[in-house]
Amino acid sequence: MAITITLEKVRNIGIMAHIDAGKTTVTERILFYTGRSHKIGEVHDGKAQMDWMKQEQERGITITSAATTCYWNEHRINIIDTPGHVDFTVEVERSLRVLDGAVAVFCAVGGVEPQSETVWRQSDKYAVPKLAFINKMDRIGADFFGVIKNIEEELGANVIPLQIPIGAEDNFHGIIDLMEMKAYVYKDDSLGKDFRIEEIPAEYKEQAQHYHHIMVEKAIELDDTLMEKYLESEDKISKEELTAAIRKGTVGNKIVPALCGSAFKNKGVQKLLDAITHYLPSPADLPEVEGHHPDNVQEKILRSAEDNAPFSALAFKVQADPHMGKLIYFRVYSGALKAGTYVLNSTKGKKERVGRILQMHANQREMREDIFAGDIAAAVGLDHTVTGDTLCDEDSPV
């Protein structure tokens, strides 16, 4: 039985990175902490849940854009697993078209690498709001602040650190949350599930205060009302107001909040999940989608993310499934769709019957009776549909 979630609490995200920045491990840990994965699959032993194709298991890199659904703090997060290898940028572009937000994973040692730059530029082209996760803080040579500077200089991003690390390399053992001004110290013996929330250690107080101040100043620049409040008194601004300002700036592609951790050592992943729900947009935050009438390119049609609007969706991935045959992954932009009903493939001008609707979890599946605006699912039975086709209500073609 699917959990009922309002549109405001849906997040359609991609996790994008250069190969070896730890993207698959980050995805794995998200699935583990959201309860969708009971045994963590390590990439280097070829068992990661998102890397389920045989070819991927042999090469240890993510090839297909499998979509997976998980839940965190009453939010549904649909993750499109975007490939990180330079050969697969066409597939990344396809995925970016259907995302509302993205987590860009950077290696704390390597920083901005050629493929992370390519994918970042592609996401800018589609105006995809982003968070930056500086991963592998436990590696020799890890430099959180160096990577932040690198992202700003190489990618031209306005980065706001929401955290700073406690320690680095072998000594990386926690993070300081600059919003709460508390230290999160992780226990190594509990897969990172257990952590203590403490006062900021004395030797980090000055640095934390400095970066808290930078975070506040960058946030208030995005909101005139907050700026006035701040000029009266810095203490007047609440955590909720700051969060709202940072969210607004992120959704508007004006800033990129940055977090840090070590996915492999299970540090910082829960805070990343919190940031996904706090700062990345829901389908309701985004403007209407523009299309045109199939018979007249000049006739513009707008569709909003409402369940009672006419159905429209974009097919973004075709995958062969050994049990179900051809699966078509699609993103619903407006309206609702029931399993067993007909849709119009307006790209091909053909009617198609949707046999089954599945919500996928890597290579496992959950049957859905229906699917609604803003969601991502896979359909069985669409014989004529290929990647890039539009599916719609035949009475309201688009």
SELUM-138013 format. One line per 5 residues: number of its first residue (from 1); their letters; for each residue x, y, z of N, C-alpha, C, O. Coordinates in steps of 0.2 Angstrom, whole numbers. Example, Ala and Ser with C-alpha at 12.3 -4.5 7.8 and 13.67 -1.06 7.14 Angstrom:
REM residues 2
1	AS	66 -28 39 62 -22 39 66 -16 39 71 -17 42 | 64 -11 35 68 -5 36 64 0 39 67 6 40
REM end
This chain:
REM residues 398
1	MAITI	4 -6 0 0 0 0 4 6 0 9 7 4 | 3 11 -5 8 17 -5 6 22 0 0 22 2 | 10 25 3 9 30 8 7 36 5 10 38 0 | 1 39 7 -1 45 5 3 51 7 4 53 13 | 5 55 2 10 61 4 7 67 0 6 66 -6
6	TLEKV	7 73 3 5 78 -1 10 81 -6 16 79 -5 | 9 84 -11 13 86 -16 19 90 -13 25 90 -16 | 18 94 -8 23 99 -5 28 94 -2 34 97 -1 | 27 88 0 32 84 3 35 79 -2 37 74 1 | 34 80 -8 38 76 -13 44 79 -15 44 85 -16
11	RNIGI	49 75 -16 56 78 -18 58 73 -24 59 67 -23 | 59 76 -30 62 72 -36 69 74 -37 70 80 -39 | 73 70 -35 80 72 -35 85 67 -39 83 62 -39 | 91 70 -41 96 66 -44 102 67 -39 103 72 -36 | 106 62 -39 113 62 -36 118 62 -41 119 57 -44
16	MAHID	122 67 -42 126 68 -48 133 69 -45 134 72 -40 | 138 66 -49 145 67 -47 150 64 -52 148 61 -57 | 156 66 -51 162 63 -55 162 55 -53 160 54 -47 | 164 51 -57 165 44 -55 170 44 -49 175 47 -49 | 169 39 -45 173 38 -38 172 44 -33 176 44 -28
21	AGKTT	167 48 -34 166 54 -29 162 51 -23 162 54 -18 | 159 45 -24 156 41 -19 148 42 -20 144 41 -15 | 146 43 -26 139 44 -27 134 38 -26 129 39 -22 | 137 32 -28 133 26 -27 133 25 -19 127 22 -16 | 138 26 -16 138 25 -8 133 29 -5 130 27 0
26	VTERI	133 36 -7 129 41 -4 121 38 -5 117 38 0 | 120 36 -11 113 33 -12 111 27 -8 106 27 -5 | 116 23 -8 116 17 -3 114 19 4 109 16 7 | 118 23 6 117 25 13 110 29 14 106 28 20 | 108 32 9 101 35 10 96 30 10 91 30 14
31	LFYTG	96 25 6 92 19 6 92 15 13 87 13 15 | 98 15 16 99 11 22 95 15 28 91 13 31 | 96 22 28 94 26 33 86 27 33 83 28 38 | 84 27 27 76 28 26 73 21 26 67 21 25 | 76 16 28 73 9 29 72 5 23 68 0 23
36	RSHKI	75 7 17 73 4 11 79 -2 9 78 -5 4 | 84 -2 14 89 -7 12 91 -9 19 93 -5 23 | 91 -16 20 93 -19 26 100 -20 27 103 -21 33 | 104 -22 22 111 -23 22 114 -18 18 112 -18 12 | 119 -14 20 122 -9 16 126 -13 11 130 -17 12
41	GEVHD	125 -11 4 129 -15 -1 135 -10 -3 134 -4 -5 | 141 -12 -2 147 -8 -4 148 -9 -11 147 -14 -14 | 150 -3 -14 151 -3 -21 157 -8 -23 157 -11 -28 | 162 -8 -19 168 -11 -21 167 -19 -20 171 -23 -22 | 162 -21 -17 160 -29 -18 155 -30 -23 152 -36 -23
46	GKAQM	153 -25 -27 148 -26 -32 141 -27 -30 137 -30 -34 | 139 -25 -24 132 -27 -22 128 -21 -21 122 -22 -19 | 130 -15 -23 126 -9 -21 119 -9 -24 118 -12 -30 | 114 -7 -21 107 -9 -23 105 -5 -29 101 -8 -33 | 108 1 -30 106 5 -36 110 2 -42 108 3 -48
51	DWMKQ	116 -1 -41 120 -4 -47 118 -11 -48 122 -16 -48 | 112 -12 -51 109 -19 -51 110 -22 -57 109 -28 -58 | 112 -19 -62 114 -22 -69 120 -26 -68 125 -24 -65 | 120 -32 -71 126 -36 -71 132 -33 -73 137 -33 -70 | 132 -29 -79 137 -25 -82 140 -20 -76 146 -20 -76
56	EQERG	135 -17 -73 138 -12 -68 141 -16 -62 146 -13 -59 | 138 -22 -60 141 -25 -54 149 -27 -56 153 -27 -52 | 150 -29 -62 157 -30 -64 161 -24 -64 167 -25 -62 | 159 -19 -67 163 -13 -67 163 -8 -61 168 -4 -60 | 158 -9 -57 158 -5 -51 156 2 -52 158 6 -48
61	ITITS	153 4 -58 151 11 -59 144 11 -61 141 6 -63 | 140 16 -59 133 16 -61 131 18 -68 133 23 -70 | 128 13 -71 126 15 -78 119 17 -80 118 22 -83 | 114 13 -77 107 15 -79 104 19 -74 106 19 -68 | 99 23 -76 96 28 -72 90 25 -68 84 26 -70
66	AATTC	91 20 -64 86 17 -60 83 22 -55 86 26 -52 | 76 22 -55 73 27 -50 71 23 -44 68 17 -45 | 72 26 -38 70 23 -32 66 28 -28 68 34 -28 | 62 25 -24 58 29 -19 59 27 -12 60 21 -10 | 60 32 -8 61 31 -1 57 37 3 55 42 0
71	YWNEH	57 36 10 53 40 14 57 43 20 61 39 23 | 57 49 21 61 52 27 57 58 30 55 63 26 | 56 58 36 52 63 40 46 65 36 45 71 35 | 41 60 34 35 61 31 36 64 24 31 67 21 | 41 64 21 42 66 14 44 60 10 47 55 12
76	RINII	41 60 3 43 55 -1 49 57 -6 48 63 -9 | 54 54 -6 60 56 -10 61 51 -16 62 45 -15 | 60 53 -22 61 49 -28 68 51 -30 69 56 -32 | 72 46 -30 79 47 -32 80 44 -39 79 38 -40 | 83 48 -44 85 46 -50 92 45 -50 96 50 -49
81	DTPGH	94 39 -51 102 37 -50 105 39 -57 105 35 -62 | 108 45 -57 111 47 -63 118 45 -64 122 45 -59 | 120 42 -70 127 39 -71 132 45 -70 131 50 -72 | 138 43 -67 143 48 -66 149 47 -71 154 50 -70 | 149 42 -75 155 41 -80 154 45 -86 148 46 -89
86	VDFTV	159 48 -89 159 52 -94 155 49 -101 152 53 -105 | 155 43 -101 152 40 -107 144 40 -107 141 40 -112 | 142 42 -101 134 41 -100 131 48 -99 126 49 -96 | 134 54 -102 131 60 -101 124 61 -104 120 65 -102 | 123 57 -110 117 58 -113 111 56 -108 106 59 -108
91	EVERS	113 50 -105 108 48 -100 107 53 -94 101 53 -91 | 112 56 -92 112 61 -87 107 67 -89 103 69 -85 | 108 69 -95 104 74 -98 97 72 -98 92 76 -96 | 95 66 -100 88 64 -100 85 64 -92 80 66 -91 | 89 62 -88 87 62 -81 86 69 -78 81 70 -75
96	LRVLD	90 73 -80 90 80 -77 83 84 -79 81 88 -76 | 81 82 -85 74 85 -87 69 83 -83 64 87 -82 | 69 78 -79 63 76 -75 65 78 -67 60 76 -63 | 70 80 -66 72 81 -59 69 88 -56 69 93 -60 | 68 89 -50 66 95 -47 72 98 -43 73 104 -42
101	GAVAV	77 94 -41 83 96 -37 88 91 -38 87 85 -40 | 94 93 -36 100 88 -36 104 89 -30 105 94 -27 | 108 83 -28 113 83 -24 119 82 -28 120 77 -31 | 124 87 -28 130 86 -31 135 83 -26 137 87 -21 | 138 77 -27 143 74 -23 150 76 -25 152 75 -31
106	FCAVG	154 79 -21 161 80 -22 166 76 -18 164 75 -12 | 171 74 -20 176 71 -16 180 76 -12 182 81 -15 | 181 76 -6 184 81 -2 192 81 -3 195 86 -1 | 194 77 -7 201 77 -9 202 80 -16 205 84 -18 | 198 77 -21 198 79 -28 194 85 -30 196 88 -35
111	GVEPQ	189 87 -26 185 93 -27 182 93 -34 179 88 -36 | 182 98 -38 178 99 -44 183 95 -49 188 97 -51 | 180 89 -52 183 85 -57 180 86 -64 174 89 -64 | 183 84 -69 180 85 -76 172 83 -77 168 87 -79 | 171 77 -74 164 75 -75 159 79 -70 153 80 -72
116	SETVW	161 81 -64 157 84 -60 155 91 -63 150 94 -62 | 160 94 -67 159 100 -70 154 100 -76 150 104 -77 | 155 94 -80 150 93 -85 143 92 -83 139 95 -86 | 142 88 -78 135 87 -75 133 93 -72 127 95 -73 | 137 97 -69 135 103 -66 132 108 -71 127 111 -70
121	RQSDK	136 109 -76 134 113 -82 127 111 -85 123 115 -87 | 127 104 -86 120 102 -88 115 103 -84 109 105 -86 | 116 103 -77 110 104 -73 108 112 -73 103 113 -72 | 113 116 -74 112 123 -74 108 125 -80 103 129 -80 | 109 121 -86 105 122 -92 98 120 -91 93 124 -94
126	YAVPK	96 116 -86 89 114 -85 87 118 -78 82 116 -76 | 91 122 -76 89 126 -70 88 122 -64 83 123 -60 | 91 117 -63 90 112 -57 93 115 -51 99 115 -51 | 89 116 -46 92 118 -39 97 113 -36 95 107 -37 | 102 115 -33 107 110 -30 109 111 -23 109 116 -20
131	LAFIN	111 105 -20 114 105 -14 121 102 -15 122 98 -20 | 126 104 -12 133 101 -13 135 97 -6 134 99 -1 | 137 91 -7 139 86 -2 146 85 -3 148 81 -8 | 150 87 2 157 86 1 159 79 5 159 79 11 | 160 74 1 160 67 4 168 65 5 172 69 3
136	KMDRI	169 60 8 175 57 9 180 61 13 186 62 12 | 177 64 18 180 68 23 185 64 27 190 67 30 | 185 58 27 189 54 31 196 52 27 200 49 29 | 196 54 20 202 52 16 208 57 18 207 63 20 | 214 54 16 220 58 17 220 64 12 219 63 6
141	GADFF	221 70 14 221 76 10 214 79 10 213 84 6 | 209 77 13 202 80 13 203 87 15 206 89 20 | 199 91 12 199 99 13 193 102 11 191 104 6 | 188 102 16 181 105 15 181 112 12 178 113 7 | 185 116 16 185 123 14 188 124 7 187 129 3
146	GVIKN	193 120 5 197 120 -1 192 118 -7 192 121 -12 | 188 113 -5 183 111 -10 177 116 -11 175 118 -17 | 175 120 -6 170 125 -6 173 131 -11 169 133 -16 | 179 133 -10 182 138 -14 183 135 -21 182 139 -26 | 185 129 -22 185 126 -29 178 126 -32 178 128 -38
151	IEEEL	173 125 -29 166 125 -32 165 132 -34 162 133 -40 | 166 137 -30 165 144 -31 169 146 -37 166 150 -42 | 175 145 -38 179 147 -43 178 143 -50 178 147 -55 | 178 137 -49 177 133 -55 170 133 -58 169 133 -64 | 165 133 -54 158 132 -56 154 139 -56 148 139 -58
156	GANVI	157 144 -53 154 150 -52 148 150 -47 143 154 -48 | 148 145 -43 142 145 -38 143 149 -32 148 150 -30 | 137 151 -29 137 155 -23 135 150 -17 130 148 -16 | 141 147 -14 140 142 -10 139 144 -2 143 149 0 | 134 142 1 133 143 8 135 137 12 130 132 12
161	PLQIP	140 136 16 141 130 20 136 131 26 135 136 30 | 132 125 27 127 124 32 131 121 38 128 120 44 | 136 118 37 140 114 42 147 115 41 150 117 36 | 151 114 46 159 113 45 161 106 49 157 104 53 | 166 103 46 168 97 49 172 97 56 175 103 57
166	IGAED	171 92 60 175 92 66 181 87 64 179 81 63 | 187 89 64 192 85 62 192 83 54 187 85 51 | 197 80 52 198 78 45 202 72 44 206 70 49 | 202 69 38 206 63 37 204 58 43 198 57 44 | 209 54 46 207 49 51 204 52 57 200 48 60
171	NFHGI	204 58 58 201 61 64 194 64 63 192 67 67 | 192 63 56 185 66 55 180 62 59 179 56 58 | 177 65 64 172 62 68 165 65 69 161 63 73 | 164 71 66 158 74 67 157 80 63 161 82 59 | 151 84 64 150 90 60 147 95 65 144 93 70
176	IDLME	148 101 63 145 107 67 139 109 63 140 112 57 | 133 109 65 127 112 62 127 119 63 126 121 69 | 128 123 58 128 131 59 122 134 60 121 139 62 | 116 130 58 110 133 59 108 132 67 105 137 70 | 109 126 69 108 125 76 114 127 81 113 127 87
181	MKAYV	120 128 78 126 129 82 127 124 87 128 125 93 | 126 117 85 128 111 89 132 107 86 133 107 79 | 136 103 89 140 98 86 137 91 86 134 89 91 | 138 87 81 135 81 80 141 76 79 145 76 75 | 142 72 85 148 68 85 146 61 84 142 58 88
186	YKDDS	149 57 79 146 51 77 150 45 81 156 46 82 | 147 40 82 150 34 85 152 29 80 147 27 76 | 158 27 79 161 23 74 158 16 74 157 12 69 | 156 14 80 154 7 81 146 5 80 144 0 81 | 143 10 77 135 10 76 133 11 69 127 13 68
191	LGKDF	138 10 64 136 12 57 134 19 57 131 21 52 | 136 23 61 134 30 61 127 32 63 125 38 62 | 123 27 64 116 28 66 116 32 73 111 36 74 | 121 30 77 121 34 84 125 40 84 131 39 82 | 123 45 86 127 51 87 125 55 93 120 54 95
196	RIEEI	130 59 95 128 63 101 128 70 99 132 72 94 | 123 74 101 123 81 100 126 85 106 123 84 112 | 131 88 105 135 91 110 135 99 109 134 101 103 | 138 102 114 140 109 113 146 109 108 150 104 108 | 147 115 105 153 115 100 159 115 104 160 119 109
201	PAEYK	164 111 102 171 110 106 174 117 106 174 121 101 | 177 119 111 180 125 112 185 128 106 185 133 104 | 189 123 104 193 124 98 190 126 92 193 128 87 | 183 124 91 180 126 85 175 132 86 172 134 81 | 174 134 92 169 140 93 170 146 88 165 148 85
206	EQAQH	176 148 88 178 154 84 176 153 76 173 157 73 | 178 147 74 177 145 67 170 145 65 167 147 60 | 166 141 70 159 140 69 155 147 69 151 148 65 | 157 151 73 154 158 74 155 162 67 151 165 65 | 161 161 65 163 165 58 159 162 53 156 166 49
211	YHHIM	158 155 52 154 153 46 147 153 47 143 154 43 | 145 154 54 138 155 55 136 162 53 131 163 50 | 140 167 54 139 174 52 139 174 44 135 178 42 | 143 171 41 143 171 34 137 168 31 134 170 26 | 134 162 34 128 159 32 122 164 33 118 165 28
216	VEKAI	122 167 39 117 172 40 117 178 35 112 180 32 | 123 181 34 124 186 29 122 184 22 118 188 19 | 124 178 20 122 176 13 114 175 12 111 177 7 | 111 173 18 104 171 18 100 177 18 95 178 14 | 102 182 22 98 189 22 98 193 16 94 197 14
221	ELDDT	104 192 12 104 195 5 99 193 1 97 197 -4 | 95 188 2 90 185 -2 83 188 0 78 186 -4 | 83 191 5 76 193 8 77 200 11 80 201 16 | 73 205 8 74 212 10 71 213 17 74 216 21 | 66 209 19 63 210 26 68 207 31 68 210 36
226	LMEKY	71 202 30 76 199 34 82 204 35 84 205 40 | 84 207 29 89 212 29 88 217 34 92 219 38 | 82 220 34 80 225 38 80 223 46 82 227 50 | 77 217 47 77 214 54 84 213 56 86 215 62 | 89 211 52 96 210 54 99 216 56 103 216 60
231	LESED	98 221 52 101 228 53 99 231 60 103 234 63 | 93 229 62 90 231 69 94 227 74 97 230 79 | 94 220 73 97 216 78 98 209 75 93 206 73 | 104 207 75 106 200 72 102 195 76 100 190 73 | 101 196 82 97 190 86 90 190 84 87 185 86
236	KISKE	87 195 81 80 195 79 78 189 74 72 187 74 | 83 187 71 81 182 65 81 175 68 85 172 71 | 75 172 67 74 165 69 77 160 65 78 161 59 | 78 154 67 80 148 63 76 147 58 78 145 52 | 69 147 59 64 146 54 64 151 48 64 149 42
241	ELTAA	66 157 50 66 162 45 72 161 40 72 162 34 | 78 159 44 84 158 40 83 152 35 85 152 30 | 80 147 38 79 141 34 75 143 28 76 140 22 | 69 147 29 65 149 23 69 153 18 68 152 12 | 73 157 20 77 161 16 82 157 12 83 158 6
246	IRKGT	85 152 15 90 148 11 86 144 6 88 142 1 | 80 141 8 76 137 4 74 141 -2 75 139 -8 | 72 147 -1 70 152 -7 76 153 -11 75 153 -18 | 82 154 -9 88 155 -13 90 149 -17 92 150 -22 | 89 143 -13 91 137 -17 86 136 -22 88 134 -28
251	VGNKI	80 136 -21 75 135 -26 75 139 -32 74 138 -38 | 77 146 -31 78 151 -36 85 150 -39 87 155 -43 | 89 145 -38 96 144 -41 100 150 -39 105 152 -43 | 99 154 -33 104 159 -32 110 157 -27 115 160 -27 | 108 151 -23 114 149 -19 114 141 -19 109 138 -21
256	VPALC	119 138 -17 120 131 -16 122 130 -9 128 131 -7 | 118 127 -5 120 125 2 125 119 2 124 115 -2 | 130 119 6 135 114 6 135 110 13 134 114 18 | 136 104 13 136 100 18 142 95 18 145 95 12 | 144 92 23 150 87 22 148 81 26 144 80 30
261	GSAFK	153 76 25 152 69 28 157 64 25 161 65 21 | 156 58 27 159 52 24 153 47 24 152 43 28 | 151 46 17 145 41 17 148 34 18 144 30 21 | 154 33 16 156 26 18 157 24 25 156 19 27 | 158 30 29 159 29 36 152 31 40 152 31 46
266	NKGVQ	147 32 36 140 33 38 140 40 42 136 40 47 | 144 45 40 143 51 44 141 57 40 143 58 34 | 135 60 42 133 66 39 127 64 34 124 69 31 | 125 58 33 120 56 28 113 58 31 109 60 27 | 111 57 37 105 59 40 104 67 39 98 69 37
271	KLLDA	109 70 40 109 78 40 108 80 32 104 85 31 | 111 76 28 109 77 21 102 76 19 99 80 15 | 99 70 22 92 69 20 88 75 23 83 77 20 | 89 77 29 86 83 32 86 89 27 81 92 26 | 92 90 24 93 96 20 89 95 13 87 100 10
276	ITHYL	89 89 11 85 88 5 78 90 6 75 93 1 | 75 88 12 68 90 13 67 97 15 62 100 13 | 72 100 18 72 107 20 73 112 14 69 117 13 | 77 110 9 80 116 5 78 114 -3 77 119 -7 | 77 108 -5 76 107 -12 69 107 -13 65 106 -9
281	PSPAD	67 109 -19 60 111 -21 55 104 -21 58 99 -23 | 49 106 -20 44 100 -22 41 102 -29 42 108 -31 | 37 98 -32 34 100 -38 30 106 -38 29 109 -43 | 27 107 -32 23 113 -31 26 119 -31 23 125 -32 | 33 119 -30 37 125 -30 39 128 -37 41 133 -37
286	LPEVE	38 124 -41 41 125 -48 35 128 -53 29 127 -52 | 37 132 -58 32 135 -62 29 130 -66 31 124 -67 | 23 132 -70 20 127 -74 24 125 -80 29 128 -82 | 23 119 -82 27 116 -87 23 118 -94 17 118 -95 | 28 120 -99 25 123 -105 26 117 -110 31 114 -111
291	GHHPD	20 116 -114 21 111 -120 17 115 -125 16 121 -125 | 15 111 -131 11 114 -136 7 108 -139 7 102 -137 | 2 110 -142 -3 106 -145 0 101 -150 4 104 -154 | -1 95 -150 3 90 -155 2 92 -162 6 91 -166 | -4 95 -164 -5 97 -171 -3 104 -173 -3 106 -179
296	NVQEK	-1 108 -168 0 115 -169 6 118 -164 4 119 -158 | 12 118 -166 18 120 -162 17 127 -159 19 128 -154 | 13 131 -163 12 138 -160 7 138 -154 7 143 -151 | 3 133 -154 -2 134 -148 1 131 -142 2 125 -141 | 3 136 -137 6 134 -131 1 132 -126 -4 134 -126
301	ILRSA	3 126 -122 -1 124 -117 3 123 -111 8 121 -111 | 0 126 -105 3 126 -99 0 120 -94 -6 119 -95 | 4 117 -91 1 112 -86 4 113 -79 10 113 -78 | -1 113 -74 2 114 -67 1 107 -64 -2 103 -65 | 5 107 -58 6 100 -55 0 99 -50 0 100 -44
306	EDNAP	-6 98 -53 -12 97 -49 -15 90 -51 -15 89 -57 | -18 87 -46 -21 80 -48 -27 80 -52 -28 76 -56 | -31 86 -52 -37 87 -55 -36 90 -62 -41 91 -66 | -30 91 -64 -28 94 -71 -28 88 -76 -28 82 -74 | -28 89 -82 -28 84 -87 -21 80 -86 -16 84 -85
311	FSALA	-21 74 -87 -15 70 -86 -9 72 -92 -11 72 -98 | -3 73 -89 3 74 -94 9 71 -91 10 72 -85 | 13 68 -94 19 65 -92 25 64 -97 23 64 -103 | 31 63 -95 36 63 -99 40 56 -98 42 54 -92 | 41 52 -103 44 46 -102 52 47 -103 54 50 -108
316	FKVQA	56 45 -98 63 47 -98 68 41 -98 74 42 -98 | 65 35 -97 69 30 -97 66 23 -99 60 22 -97 | 69 19 -103 66 13 -105 71 8 -102 77 8 -103 | 68 2 -99 72 -3 -96 69 -10 -97 63 -10 -97 | 73 -14 -99 71 -21 -100 71 -24 -93 76 -24 -89
321	DPHMG	65 -27 -91 65 -31 -84 64 -38 -86 60 -40 -89 | 68 -43 -82 67 -50 -84 61 -53 -82 59 -58 -85 | 57 -50 -78 50 -52 -76 45 -49 -79 39 -52 -80 | 45 -42 -80 40 -38 -82 40 -36 -90 35 -33 -92 | 46 -37 -93 46 -35 -100 49 -28 -100 53 -26 -96
326	KLIYF	46 -24 -105 48 -17 -105 45 -13 -100 39 -12 -99 | 50 -9 -96 47 -4 -91 49 3 -94 54 4 -97 | 44 7 -94 44 14 -96 44 18 -89 39 19 -86 | 50 22 -88 50 26 -82 47 33 -84 49 35 -90 | 43 36 -80 40 42 -82 39 47 -76 38 45 -71
331	RVYSG	39 53 -78 37 58 -73 31 61 -75 29 64 -80 | 26 62 -69 19 65 -70 20 72 -69 22 74 -64 | 18 76 -74 18 83 -73 11 86 -71 11 91 -67 | 6 83 -73 -1 85 -71 -6 79 -71 -5 74 -75 | -11 80 -67 -16 75 -67 -14 68 -63 -9 68 -60
336	ALKAG	-18 63 -65 -17 57 -61 -18 51 -66 -22 52 -72 | -16 46 -65 -16 40 -70 -18 34 -66 -14 32 -61 | -23 30 -68 -24 23 -65 -22 18 -69 -21 18 -75 | -19 12 -66 -17 6 -69 -23 3 -73 -29 4 -71 | -22 1 -79 -27 -2 -83 -31 3 -88 -35 1 -91
341	TYVLN	-29 9 -88 -32 14 -92 -28 16 -98 -22 13 -99 | -31 19 -103 -27 21 -109 -25 28 -108 -28 33 -105 | -19 29 -112 -16 36 -112 -15 37 -120 -14 32 -124 | -14 44 -122 -11 45 -128 -4 47 -128 -2 51 -124 | 0 43 -132 7 45 -134 6 50 -139 6 49 -145
346	STKGK	7 57 -137 6 62 -142 12 63 -147 11 66 -152 | 17 60 -145 23 61 -149 22 56 -155 24 58 -161 | 20 50 -154 19 45 -159 11 45 -162 10 43 -167 | 7 49 -158 0 49 -161 -3 42 -160 -8 41 -164 | -1 39 -155 -4 32 -153 -7 31 -146 -5 34 -142
351	KERVG	-13 27 -146 -16 26 -139 -12 20 -136 -10 15 -140 | -11 21 -130 -7 15 -126 -11 13 -120 -14 18 -117 | -11 7 -119 -14 5 -112 -9 4 -107 -4 0 -108 | -10 7 -101 -5 6 -96 -7 0 -92 -12 0 -88 | -4 -6 -93 -6 -12 -89 -5 -11 -82 -9 -12 -78
356	RILQM	1 -10 -80 3 -9 -72 7 -3 -71 11 -1 -75 | 6 0 -65 11 5 -63 15 3 -57 12 0 -52 | 21 4 -58 26 1 -52 30 7 -49 32 12 -53 | 31 7 -43 35 12 -40 41 8 -38 41 2 -35 | 47 10 -41 53 5 -41 58 7 -35 58 13 -33
361	HANQR	61 2 -32 66 3 -27 72 -1 -30 73 -7 -29 | 76 2 -34 82 -1 -38 78 -7 -42 75 -5 -46 | 80 -13 -40 77 -19 -44 71 -22 -40 69 -28 -42 | 69 -19 -35 62 -22 -32 57 -17 -34 58 -11 -36 | 51 -19 -33 45 -15 -36 39 -16 -31 38 -20 -28
366	EMRED	35 -10 -31 29 -10 -27 23 -8 -32 24 -3 -36 | 18 -12 -33 12 -10 -37 9 -4 -35 7 -4 -29 | 7 0 -39 2 6 -38 -4 5 -42 -4 4 -48 | -10 7 -38 -16 7 -42 -16 13 -46 -19 13 -52 | -13 19 -43 -14 25 -47 -7 29 -45 -4 28 -40
371	IFAGD	-6 34 -49 0 39 -48 -3 46 -49 -7 47 -54 | 0 51 -46 -2 58 -46 3 63 -48 9 61 -49 | 1 69 -49 5 74 -52 11 75 -47 11 74 -41 | 17 76 -50 23 77 -47 27 70 -45 33 70 -43 | 24 64 -47 27 58 -45 31 55 -51 30 57 -56
376	IAAAV	35 50 -49 39 46 -54 38 39 -53 38 36 -47 | 36 35 -58 35 28 -58 37 25 -64 40 28 -69 | 36 18 -65 37 15 -71 31 11 -73 26 9 -69 | 29 11 -80 23 8 -82 25 2 -87 30 1 -90 | 21 -3 -86 21 -9 -91 16 -9 -96 10 -7 -94
381	GLDHT	17 -11 -102 12 -11 -107 12 -6 -112 8 -6 -117 | 17 -1 -112 17 4 -117 22 2 -122 28 3 -122 | 19 -1 -127 23 -4 -133 26 1 -137 32 -1 -140 | 23 6 -138 26 11 -143 30 17 -140 33 20 -144 | 30 17 -134 33 23 -131 41 22 -130 43 16 -128
386	VTGDT	45 27 -131 52 27 -130 54 33 -126 50 38 -125 | 60 34 -125 63 39 -121 61 46 -124 62 47 -130 | 59 51 -120 57 57 -123 50 58 -126 48 64 -127 | 46 53 -126 39 54 -128 35 57 -122 36 56 -116 | 30 60 -125 25 63 -120 19 59 -120 16 56 -125
391	LCDED	16 57 -114 10 54 -113 5 58 -110 7 63 -106 | -1 58 -112 -6 63 -110 -13 60 -110 -14 54 -113 | -18 64 -108 -25 62 -108 -27 63 -116 -26 69 -118 | -31 59 -119 -32 59 -126 -37 65 -127 -38 67 -133 | -41 67 -122 -46 72 -123 -43 79 -122 -45 84 -124
396	SPV	-37 79 -119 -33 86 -118 -26 84 -121 -21 84 -116 | -25 83 -127 -18 82 -129 -13 87 -128 -14 93 -129 | -7 85 -127 -1 90 -126 5 87 -129 11 90 -129
REM end
